[in-house]
Amino acid sequence: MIKIALTLLLSLILTSNTYALDLVFTNDGSKLMGTITAITPTHIQLSTSYAEQLTIGREHITGFSTSEDISLRLKDDTVIS
C-alpha cells in the first residue's frame, strides 16, 4: 500500500507543470495565475489554462509578480533589469 502511494506521489511530482507562475493582483482582491505575456501602459495580458489569453486593464491592477526575470523600459528609455 505504501509503495503504491509513493509511486503515485512520485509520478505526480514528475509530471506536474513546471511552467512559469505569474500572478496579477486586482483591486477587488483577486489573484489571477498564469503567464504574463505582455505589459503595456494600458493593460497586462495573462495566458491561463482556463481562459487562454486575458487582457486586464491597468486601472484594475494593484500589482503583479513574476517567477522569471523581466526588464522594464522607462519613459526616458532607461532599462531596469
C-alpha positions in Angstrom: 0.0 0.0 0.0 2.8 2.4 0.9 4.7 1.5 -2.2 1.6 2.4 -4.4 1.1 5.7 -2.6 4.8 6.6 -3.0 4.7 5.6 -6.7 1.6 7.8 -7.2 3.2 10.7 -5.4 6.4 10.4 -7.4 4.5 10.3 -10.7 2.5 13.4 -9.7 5.7 15.3 -8.9 7.5 14.2 -12.1 4.5 15.1 -14.4 3.5 18.3 -12.7 3.7 21.6 -14.6 7.0 23.4 -14.3 5.7 26.4 -16.2 6.4 30.0 -15.0 3.9 31.1 -12.5 2.9 34.7 -12.6 0.3 36.5 -10.5 -1.7 39.6 -11.2 -3.4 41.2 -8.2 -6.6 43.1 -8.9 -8.2 45.9 -6.9 -11.1 43.6 -5.9 -8.7 41.2 -4.2 -8.5 38.6 -6.9 -5.2 36.8 -7.7 -5.1 35.7 -11.3 -2.5 33.0 -12.0 -0.9 32.3 -15.4 1.9 33.6 -17.5 2.2 37.3 -18.2 2.7 37.6 -22.0 2.6 41.4 -22.3 2.8 44.6 -20.2 1.7 47.8 -21.8 0.8 51.3 -20.4 -2.9 50.3 -20.6 -3.1 46.6 -19.8 -1.4 43.3 -18.9 -2.0 40.2 -20.9 -2.1 36.9 -19.0 -2.1 33.5 -20.6 -4.0 31.0 -18.4 -5.0 27.3 -18.7 -8.7 28.2 -18.0 -9.3 31.2 -20.2 -6.4 31.2 -22.7 -5.5 34.9 -23.0 -6.8 37.5 -20.6 -6.4 41.2 -21.1 -6.7 43.1 -17.8 -6.9 46.9 -17.8 -4.2 48.6 -15.7 -6.9 50.5 -13.7 -8.0 47.1 -12.3 -4.5 46.0 -11.3 -2.9 46.7 -7.9 0.3 44.7 -8.7 1.9 41.7 -10.2 4.7 39.2 -9.6 6.6 37.0 -12.0 8.7 33.9 -11.5 11.0 35.0 -14.3 13.4 37.9 -14.6 11.9 40.8 -16.5 13.3 44.1 -18.0 11.4 47.3 -17.8 11.9 50.3 -20.1 11.0 53.7 -18.6 9.7 56.7 -20.5 13.2 58.1 -20.7 14.4 54.8 -22.3 16.2 53.7 -19.1 16.1 49.9 -18.9 15.8 48.2 -15.5 16.6 44.5 -15.3 
